[in-house]
Amino acid sequence: MYVLVTMRWFEDIRCVRLGSSDLDASVRFATETIGLHLVRRDAGRAYLRASPGRDHDLVYVRGDARRESLVFELGSARELDDAVASLARDGHLVREGTRLECEERLVDAMYSLTDPTGNRLELTRGLPASTDCPWSRDAGITSFSHVGLRTTDAPRDERFWTQSLGARVSDWIGDAALLRLDQVHHRIALFPSRRPGVQHVNFQVAGIDDLMRSYYFLQRRGVPVVFGPGRHPTSGAMFLYFQGPDDIVYEYSWGVRLITDERDHVPRRFPFEASSFCMWGARPDIPEFRAADSSGSPREGTV
């Protein structure tokens, strides 16, 4: 018998919105290097797809590169109202989106709030579905899966995600919580930093061969590979991290662990050290993944 515990109102991140200082460069990188499909664009925004069955998973917005948000979709007006009411009762300031904001997001309704660090979250209803999904480059992508999120106080933000939003802790690396919203090992990873923001964006690929083909493809194109190939001891996923425009880090991974029975899972606490990020010995060139002191907090100057 499987026992699944899901997030209170939604099971995954519907899409991520990233600011772009050069929209053309961001779109070229997403299509020609990552392998996403450009669904539509206008002067200020570009909508890109990774997951079959979805209209878009990633939106670039012209302007401040640090203007980022995670978008969640609820299935009905009642579910959206219940979520907003519950968050308000918990003391969170929730703002209703304007008509223009809804039109830009292709939704019927939206509300926004921030986590305690200042990361922006959007609750929406009515995102469009997709049809067929041609790819710009065959990178083997099967879905948009998770984000790394910066936190200025990991235990505090963990409480926000678990108590107010109903996420579950799968494991910790030091104070960094790996949080699941469904059976996937993690959809949100909270990494200590000095500022808010999306720390990395993850796409799942169909197999290890896809990951390694992309590794050599990125090398030939001179794209900075900042971590991997490697394997996470927490989720078991094999990974490859690389850097794109505006210093956004993207990740391909394959083989992520699924947690299908809550009764059999006990979160583990890994030390905040390099071996907890890669069991093969790869060393990251990512500030939030670098070595930490014995307290589990990033050393001065590393974030």
N, C-alpha and C positions, 0 to 999 in steps of 0.2 A: 504493500500500500504506500503510495506516495503522498507526502504531506507538503504542500507548497504554501508558503506564506509570501504574499506579494505586497507591494507598496499599497498604502491606504487607498489611493485613487487612480494611480497609473503605474504601469509596469516597466516602462523604459523612457529614455529621453527621446522625444519625437524628432527634434533637430537641434542644431547648435547654430547660433548667429555669431559671426566674427566680424569685427571692424577691419577695414582694409584701407591702407594708405594709397594703394595703387590697384584699383579694381581689375584692370586688364591683366596685370601681372598675377594677381591672385587666381583669376579664372584660368589663365594659361597653365599655371602650376597645377591647379586642381584637375584639369582635364588631361593635359599632356604628361604630367608626372605621376600624380596620385592615381589617376584613372577613373575620375568621376564623370558623370554625364551632365552637361549643361542643359537644364530644363528650360529656363527663360532668364532674361536679364533686361534691365533698363538702365538709365543713366546712374542710378544710385545703388542698385542691388543686383546680385546674381544668385540664382537658386540652382543647387546642384544635387544630384541624386547618387546614392550609393546602394540603397536597398531596393530590390524589386518589390513592387506593391506600394511604394511610397512616392508621393509627388517630389519631395525633396528632403534631404537630410542635413544639408549645410547651406547656409546663406551668408554671403559676403556683403557687408554694408559699407559703402564708401564713407571714409571719414576716419575718426579716431580708432586706431588699431586696438586700443584697449576697451572698446565698447563692445562687450560680449554678453551673451545670455544663453541660457539653456531653456528650451521650449518643451513643455509637456502637454499632451493632449488628453482631454477627458471625453468620455463617450456621449454625455448628454448634458443638457442645461442644468438639470437637477444635481448631477455629480459635480459640476463646476461650482454651483451655488453652495453645495455642502462643503466642498474643499475650502472655498473662500471664507465661509462662516467659521469653520473649525480653526483656520489659521488666525482669523481675527480674534477668536476667543483665547487663543494661545498668546495673544499680545503682539502679533506680527502686523505691520502696516501693509495692507494690500491695496493697490491702486487699480482702478478699472481703466482699461485701455480706451483710447479715443477711437473714433470711427476711422481716421486716417491710419492709425497704428494697426487696426484690424485689417484694413484693406492691404497694407504692406505685407502682412503676414498671411494673407489669403484665408482668414478665419472669420467665423461668425461672432466670436466674442473672445476677449482676453483680459487677464489680470496679471499684474506684475508685483513682485516683491523682491527683497534681497535677503540672502543669508546673513548671519552675523558678521562675516568678513566683508560683505559688500558685493558678493557675486549676485548677478541679476538672474532671476528665475521668472519664467512666463508660463501661466496656466491658460490653455486655449481650448476652444471647441470649434470643430468644423474644418480642420485641415483637409485639403483635397487628397484623393487617392491618385494612383498613377496607372499608366498603361504599360506598354512594353518599354524596356530600358536598354537602349544601345549604349555601349561603352566607348569612351574616347581612346582608352588604352586598356588592353586586357590584362589587368593586374590580378585577376582572380578574386576581386572583392565580392563578398556575399552580403555584407551588411555594415551599416554604421552601428557601433556597439557601445562604446563608453567614452567618458572624458575623465582626465585628471583635472582636479580643481584645486586651486591654491587656497590655503587657509592660513590666517594669522593666529589662530588658536584652534588646534585640531580637536581637542576634547570638547570644547564649546560647540564647534560646528557639527561634530559627531552627534551631540545631543539634539541639535536642531533637526538633522536629517532623520534620526531614529525616533525621536519623541514627537515631533511636529508633522513629519512626512511619512513615518512608518517604514523607513529603510531598515535593513538588517546588516550587522557587521559580519563579514566573512572572515577577515583576518586583519591584523595590524602589522605595520612595519614601524617600529617605534610608536609614535603617536599617530601615524598616518593610517587612518581607517580605510579599508576597502569595503565598500558598501554595495549590497545587492538590492535590487528592486523586484527581481523575479528569481528564477533558478540560476541565472548566469552569475558566476562568482562575484563579479562586481560590474556595476554600471557607473558608479561614482567612486573616485579615489581621491582622498583629501590629503594633499601634500603641504607640509609646513612651508611658509614663505613669508615675505614681508609685505605682500600686497595681494589684492584679489586678482582673479583672472582664470581663464582656461589654461591649464598647464600642458595638456596634450589632448589630441583627438584620435580615437582609435577606430580602425576599420578591420573587420574580420575578413580573412581570405580563405579560400577553399582547401588549401593544404600547404605543407612545408615547401613543396616545389614552387608554389606561387611566391612565397616569402623569399626564397633564395633567388628566384629569377629577378624579383624586384631589387634585391640587394645589389646584384651586378648591374642592373639597369641604372640604378641611382649612382653607382660609382662611375659608370661611363658618362653620365650627364653632369658629374661634378656636384651632385646634391650632397650636402653634409649629412652623413650618417652619424647620429649622436649617441646611439646605443644599440648594440647588437651586431649581428644576430645573436640571440640568447634565449634563455628560458626562465620564466619567473617561477620561483619555488612556491609562491603563494597560490596562484591560479593554475599553474602548470602550463600556461600558454607559451608558445614560442613566438618571439617578437622581433621587430625591427623598427627603430625610431629614427626619423629623419626630419630635417628642419626646412621649413618653407618660408615664404615672404612674411615680413613683419615678425620674424622670429617665432612663428607658431610651429610647434612640434607635432608631427603626425606619426601614427603608429600603424603598422600592419601586425596582426597576430593570428595565430591559429592554435586550436587545441585547448581553449579555455575550459576550466573545470565547471561542471554543473552541480549545483547543490539541490537535490531533488527531495531530500527527506530532512526536515528540520531536526528531527529527534537524533539523527546520527551526526549532526554537525556541531562541533565546538570550535569557536574562533581561536586561532593561534596568534601569539604575539612574537613576531620575528624582531631581532635587533635591527636598529637603524644602521646598517652597514652594507657594503657592496654585495656581499654574498646573499643578502636577503632580496636583492633586486634581480640577480642573475645567478643561477646555479651552475652555469657553464664557465663563468669567469669573465664575462664581458664587463667592461668598465664604462659607466655612463659619462657623457659630456653634457649633462642636463643639471642645472643648478640644484633643483629640489631632490635629485637622486644622489648627490655627492655625499661623501662621508660625513657622519654626524658625531658629536661628542657623546660621552657616556650617558648624558641626560636624555638622549633621543631627540634633541633639538638641533637644528642646523647650525653649523659653526659660523662665526662672524664672517661675513663677506661671501657666503656661498649661495645666498638667495637674494 
